[in-house]
Amino acid sequence: DTRLGQEVEGEKLGDEFSGYVFRISGGNDREGFSMKQGVMVNGRVRLLMKDGMSCFRVRRAGHRKRKSVRGCIVGHDIRVIQLVVVKKGGSEIPGLTD
């Protein structure tokens, strides 16, 4: 299983990314729910969020709210994945590394 924070070879994404290494830093599913580090499931869960947690913005002091988030495991229903370039490959990617 591929998870948030893991490094991925560029060849898995396409031939133009050969030699590159990417780190998965986030993502969204098809309905727009974001992935959350530390939730070890391949689906959506509802968590009670409070001040200081990611994926939640406090509106009032002491405010808590139950919100839906994705687990950190990349599955077939993830539509967007945010990647960070860890190691640059041999060729330039137009608009990204040039």
Secondary structure, DSSP 8 states (H G I E B T S, - for coil): --BTT-EEEGGGT-GGGTT-EEEEEEEEETT--BB-TT---SSEEEEEE-TT-TT----STT--EEEEEE-SB--TTEEEEEEEEEE--SS--TTTT-
